[in-house]
């Protein structure tokens, strides 16, 4: 169930990317890289260093987007919770 929730959250974030593409290409590019990073790392064996980098990247994105892109921030918060539930 947790993996399905993560996939759902990533799809929601991709939908938000479509909106950002028109208004903020820099934010879109950062979120696109972050989504790719999440998908790549969750498919790999557990590596604490890698997970810390992933969580740090998500936290940085949340801080960067929290005022200008609240929907993306909310989705990123959901992803953080889901990753935490997965032990990441």
C-alpha positions in Angstrom: 0.0 0.0 0.0 2.8 2.4 0.9 4.5 2.0 -2.5 1.2 2.6 -4.3 0.7 5.8 -2.2 4.2 6.9 -3.2 3.4 6.3 -6.9 0.1 8.2 -6.5 1.9 11.1 -4.9 4.6 11.1 -7.6 1.8 11.2 -10.3 0.2 14.2 -8.4 3.6 15.9 -8.4 4.0 15.3 -12.1 0.6 16.9 -12.7 1.7 19.9 -10.7 4.8 20.0 -13.0 2.6 20.5 -16.0 1.2 23.7 -14.3 4.7 24.9 -13.2 6.0 24.3 -16.8 4.1 27.4 -17.9 4.9 29.6 -15.0 8.2 28.6 -13.5 10.5 26.5 -15.6 13.3 26.5 -13.0 11.0 25.0 -10.4 9.7 22.5 -12.9 13.3 21.4 -13.7 14.2 21.0 -10.1 11.0 19.0 -9.3 11.5 16.8 -12.4 15.0 15.9 -11.2 13.7 15.2 -7.7 11.0 12.9 -9.0 13.5 11.0 -11.1 15.8 10.8 -8.1 13.0 9.4 -5.9 12.1 6.8 -8.5 15.7 5.7 -9.0 16.5 5.5 -5.3 13.4 3.6 -4.1 14.3 0.9 -6.6 17.7 0.4 -5.1 18.7 -1.5 -2.0 18.6 0.4 1.2 21.6 2.7 1.5 21.5 5.1 4.5 23.7 7.7 2.8 21.6 7.7 -0.4 18.4 8.0 1.7 19.8 10.9 3.6 20.6 12.7 0.3 17.1 12.0 -1.0 15.4 13.2 2.1 17.7 16.3 2.2 16.8 17.0 -1.5 13.1 16.8 -0.7 13.5 19.1 2.4 15.4 21.6 0.3 12.6 21.6 -2.3 10.0 22.1 0.4 11.8 25.1 1.7 12.3 26.5 -1.8 8.7 26.1 -2.9 6.7 26.6 0.3 5.6 30.2 -0.4 5.3 30.2 -4.2 4.1 26.7 -4.9 2.0 25.5 -2.0 0.4 22.6 -3.9 3.8 21.2 -4.8 4.9 21.7 -1.2 1.9 19.8 0.1 2.6 16.9 -2.2 6.3 16.9 -1.3 5.2 16.7 2.4 3.0 13.7 1.6 6.0 12.1 -0.1 8.1 12.7 2.9 5.6 11.0 5.2 5.2 8.1 2.8 9.0 7.6 2.6 9.2 7.8 6.3 6.6 5.0 6.6 8.7 3.0 4.2 11.7 3.4 6.5 13.5 5.9 4.3 
